[in-house]
């Protein structure tokens, strides 16, 4: 099995800690921990803007590795409040 990790993607903020933004294994792209931050580290105030920012970050990440939102199999969302 070949596994490739994606540490950084232009246009996305740096991942927290030692995490990678994606791992690619056997033709599948695995992502986790997508958050609504911008490159400047800002988080939008309202829920709708946070959701749009998070999905925009996911779209940018998937596009950068040759995939896209149309290929997503499963998404889990976690809310803090």
Residue pairs with C-beta under 8 A, 6 or more apart in sequence:
1 25
1 26
2 25
2 26
3 23
3 24
3 25
4 23
4 24
4 25
5 20
5 22
5 23
5 24
6 20
6 21
6 22
6 23
6 24
6 61
6 64
6 65
7 15
7 20
7 21
8 14
8 15
8 21
9 21
9 22
9 60
9 61
9 64
10 64
11 39
11 60
12 21
12 39
12 57
12 60
12 61
13 37
13 38
13 39
13 41
15 21
15 33
16 33
19 32
19 33
21 31
21 61
22 29
22 30
22 31
22 61
22 65
23 29
23 30
24 30
24 65
29 62
29 65
29 67
29 71
31 58
31 61
31 62
34 54
34 57
34 58
34 61
35 43
35 54
35 57
36 43
36 44
36 49
36 50
36 51
36 53
36 54
36 57
37 43
37 53
37 57
38 53
43 50
43 53
44 50
44 52
44 53
55 69
58 69
59 68
59 69
62 68
62 69
62 71
62 72
